[in-house]
Amino acid sequence: MTTSRVRGVPPAVVELLRFCVVVFFAGLGYQVADTLSVRSGVVGPLDSTGVGVVLGAAVGYVLGGVVARLTARSLTAAEASLNDRSAEQILAGMAGAVLGVLLAGGVAWPLLIIGSAVVMLPLFAFVVIVAGTLGYRFGVLRRESVLAVISPRTGLVAQPQTSSMPRLLDSSVAIDGRVLDVVRAGFLHGTLLVPEPVLAEMQGLADAGDDTRRSRGRRGLETLQALRRERGVDVEVVPDEAPEVPDVDAKLVRMALDRRVGLLTLDTNLAKVAVLAGCRVMNLHALALALRPPVVAGDVVMVLLLKPGKEPGQAIGYLDDGTMVVAERSRQDLGSEARVQVTSVLTTANGRMVFARPEAADQSTARHA
């Protein structure tokens, strides 16, 4: 998956981190040398503590560059990761990190008493950082529970908890892109699992020489990136758990069965095979067919015309599902059923509106033509 471009850590920050490492090792060298000075006194032309400080600083200078650069790379990677997370995920993760730091600090604070602060303080910081990282990951994974706990105190509205079954995502769903609208409408939530073979398939399409295939692959990758920012779903990339199976569709069916999760697809043939194999399937194509308009342009329907329309000659009627039908040149048929041919269907914020004209007029026009 592609990620947004992030800037690297400024060189001044890298040098500051390096300086901290140098000071730490210089202090560690001082402590070691101060302990040895009781026995050896003076080492060469320098006092033993001075030798310890110099050697510690030298070691810190060498290791500090490596540690600082690795830390800078980790910060850049963390920035890229946060860029792909929603605000709710980050907030829940930070709450978990704070809780982890407080717990670790409460448990590990005796370390600062039993030993030298120069030595024990880094160990204490190590424990706190590990606990904070663990708390952040727990907060992201259990964000609904965390937000439900902190929302009464912060005024935030916690997202309702769901027990939705995780679903494996087929490449056809990502390439189509309409799954994003389904998620935003609140009809799909929970965890979406993206197998690495599916990700590799879309990457291959994005790198193809054909313009059509390349645009489909890029649209799929962009859809996955957009889904990661949605608060209703968590997108996780999972490894190939069926390497012995060569076909991607067969891998999806095998992984769905092994993990006991659902399969989200737009491929009708794959949906049929998965159902026969015993998978739980969500076919977005079947959903689209179920939500299609009751009539389309060209259909002939019977409608009871109940009242006149706003324009001259118009009459208004309704289908069985309540859809309004505006029939042109049909005002003379008010109060009776008329056969009309649909010319267009308009979807508005208040529902669908069908425009039609008398069937006889269309047939007469066709004969004269």
N, C-alpha and C positions, 0 to 999 in steps of 0.2 A: 504494500500500500504506500502511496505517496504521502509525504508529510509536508507541512508548510515549512518554508525556509526560516531558520532561526540563526541569529547572530552568535558568534563564538564569544567566549568569556574574554573581557579586555585583558591585555598583557599586564596591566598594573595589578589586577586581582591575582593573576598567576604568581607574580613576584611577591605579593603580600603573603600568599599562602606558603610560598617557599621560605620567606623570612620566618614565618611561624614555626615551620619545621626546623629551621636552623636554631632558633631560640630553644625549642624543645630539646634537641639533642645536645646543645651546649649545657642546658640545665641538667640533663641526665649525666653528661660527662662530669660536671661539677660534683654531683652527688656521689658518683662512683669514685672519683679522685679524692673527695673529702673522706670517704670511708677508708681508702687505701693509704691516705697520708698518715694515719695513726701508726701504721707499721713501717712504711718506707721513708717517711719524711720528705726529702727532696729528690726529684727525679731529674737528673741532668742539670742544665742551667736554670730551669724553671721550677717553680713550686709545683707540687703534684696537682693541686687544684687547677692551676693555670694550664698545665698540660691536658688535664681532663676537659677543660672548657674548649681549648683549641681543637683537640681531636674530635670532640663531640660536635663542634660547629662545622668542622670539615666534613664529617660524615653526614650531618644534616644538610649541608650545601649540596652534596652529591645526590642524596636521596630526595631532597626537597624538590629538585626540578622534576624528578619522575612523579613524585606524589602530587605535586601541583598540577602537572599536565594531565594526569589521570583524573584528578578531581575536576579540572576544567571540562574535560570530555564528558564526565558523568553529569555535570551541571547542564551542558548543552543537550545531552540525551534526555535529561529530566525535563528541560524546557520543551523539547519536541513532544515528549509524552504528555505533558500537561496541556499542550496546545490542542491535542486530540481528545481531551476529556471535557465533559460538561461542567458547568459551574457547581451543580449539585454534587458531582463526584469529587471535585476538588475540595468543596466545603466539608463533606463527610470524611474525606481522607485526612484533612487537617485536624478535624475534631478527634479522629482516631489517633493521629500522631501525638497530639497534645496529651491525650489520656495515657498513651504508651510512655511518653517522656515522664509524666508525673509518677506513674507506677514504678518505672525503673529508677527514678531518682529517690523515691521513698525506700526502695529495697537496697539499692547499691550505695547509699550515702555513707555507711560505715567504712567503706574503702578509703575515704578521705581521712579517717581517724587512725586506722591501724598502720598506715605507712606514710612515707614522705609525700607531700602534696605534688611535687614535681613528677613523681613516678605514678602515683595513684590517680591523679587527675585525668591523664589520658585514658587510663583503664575505665574510669568512671564515665568519661565521655563516650568511649566505645560502647559500653553497655546501654547508655541512654540513646545513642544513635540507632543501634540495632532495634531497641524496643520502639523507638519512634517510627522507624521504617515499617516494622511489623504492624504497628497500630495504623499507619497510613493505609497499608494494603488491606487490612481488615475493614477499615472504614469505607474504602472504595467498593469492596465486595459486598458489604452489608449496609449500603448507603441508606436504604429505606429505613432500617431499624435505627441507625444513628441519627438521621434527620428527624425521625419520630420522637427521639429522646430530647434533642436540643431545640426542636421547633417551638415548644411552649415558652421557652425562655428568650428566644431570639425573635419571635414573631413570624418565623418562616412557616410556610404551608408545606407540610410533609407530603410526599407523594404516597398515595394509597399502596399498601403492600399487596403483592400478588404472589401467587404460587404457580406462575406459568411454567410449563415444561420447557426446558431448553430446546432449541431447534437448530438443526444443521441447515446452513444456508447454501442453496444451489447457485451456481454462477448465473443462471437465467434470471433469477430474482434481482440480483445486483445490477445486471446489465439492463434490465427493463427499467429500473429506477422508481417505479410506482410504489415500491415497498416503503419508501421514505414518507410518502403521503399517508399510507396506511398507519405507520407508526405515529405520525403527528396527529392523526385523527383519533388516536387512542385505542385502535382495534388490535394492535400488536404490541406486546411488551415482554419483558423478561430477558433471557440470555440468548443471543444469536451466536452460534458457533460457526466459524469460517474455517473449514479444513484447508490445510496447506496445498493439497492438490487443486482445489478450487481457486485459491489465490494464484497459484502458478499458471492455471489455465487463463485467468484474466490478464495476468502479466504477459503471457505469450500473445494474447490478442492485442494488447496495447503496443507491443513491439512488432506487430505484423507489418508487412509491406503494403497490404491492401488498406485503403483509406477507411472503408466501411468496417472492416474487422478491427482496425486500430481505434476508431471512435467508439465502438462497442466496448472494447476492453478498458479504455480510459473512463467511459461512463460508469462501468462497473466498479472500478477502483475509487472514483469520486463518490459514488453512492455509499460504499463502505466507510469512507472517511467521514461523510456527513452523518451516517448512522452512529458513529462513535461519539458524536457530540450531542446526540439526542438523549434526553433524560429518561425516556421510557424504556430504553433497551441498553444492554451491555453487550458489546461486540468482543468476542474472544477468538483468537486464532489458535487452532488446535493442530497438532501434528498428524501426519498420515498414519493411521492405526491399522491400515490394511495394505502394506506395501506389496504383498504378493498378488493383489488384484490389479490388473493393468488399467481397466476402464474407470474413469472418474465417476460415472454414474453408479457403477457397481460398488465403488469404494464408499459412496455416500450411503447406499442401502446397507452395506455391511457395518459401517460405523454407527448408523442410526439404530440398528439392531443390537450391537454390542453395548452401546451407551444407554440404550432404552430412552432415546430422545425422539422428538418429532423431526420431520423433514419438510422444509419450506421450499417450494419449487413453483415454477411456472411451466415446466415441461410436462405435458399431459402424459406422454408415454412413460417417463420416469415415474410419475405419480402412480400410474397403473401397476407398474412393476413393483414399486415399493409397497403398495397396498397388498398385492398378492404375496409378498414376502413377509407381511405382518407388521409393517411399519405404520406409525401414525403420521399421516400426511396432511399438510395444509397446502392446498393447491390454489394459488392466487388467481389462476386463470378461471377456475370454477367460481371463485368469489366474484370476479369481474362479470362473468356470465349471469350470476344471480342478481347482480346490481345493475344490469343493463336496462335501458328504458323499455317500458312495456310495448312501445311502438317505435318504428323508425320511418324515415322518409320513404314514401312509396306504398306503405301499408294502407289498406282500406278498412275502416272501422265504422261500426254503428254507434251513434252518439245521440242522446236526447238533448235537443237544443232548448235551453231554459230561459234565456234572457238575451236582449240585444247587446251588441258590442259597442265600443266607443266610436268606431269608424262606420261610415255608411255601408249597409249591406251585411255587416258582421253579426254573427250569432254566437253565443257562448253556451258550451255544454261541458260535461265532465265525464271522464272515464270511470270505470268501477273503482279504481284506486284513488280517485279524487283529482287526477290530473286534469287541468283546465284545457279545453279545446276551443280554439278560436277559429270558427269556420267563416271563410269569405263567401260573399254572395249567397248567403243562406238565411237571411232574416225572414224570408217568406215561409220558412219551415219551422218557425218558433212553435214550441209546444208539441212537436212530433219528433220521431227518430229519423235521422237522415244518414245515408251512406256517404261518408266523406273520405277523401284520400289525403293522407298526411303529406305535407310539403316540407316541413322542417320541425325540429324539436329543439327548444331553447331551455337550457338549465339555468335557473336563477337562484339567488339566495333563499327564496321562498319555495322553491321546488321547480318542477318541470312545467313547461307550457308548450302545447302542441298547436301548430298552425296547419290548417287544412282548407280544402275547397271541395265543392260538390264533385262526386265521382262522375256523374253524368256530364258535367261541363268539361272535365278532362278528356273523357272518351270522345265527346263531340269535337273538341279541338283537335284531337289526334286524327279523327276521320277526315275533317276538312283539310288538314295538313297533307 
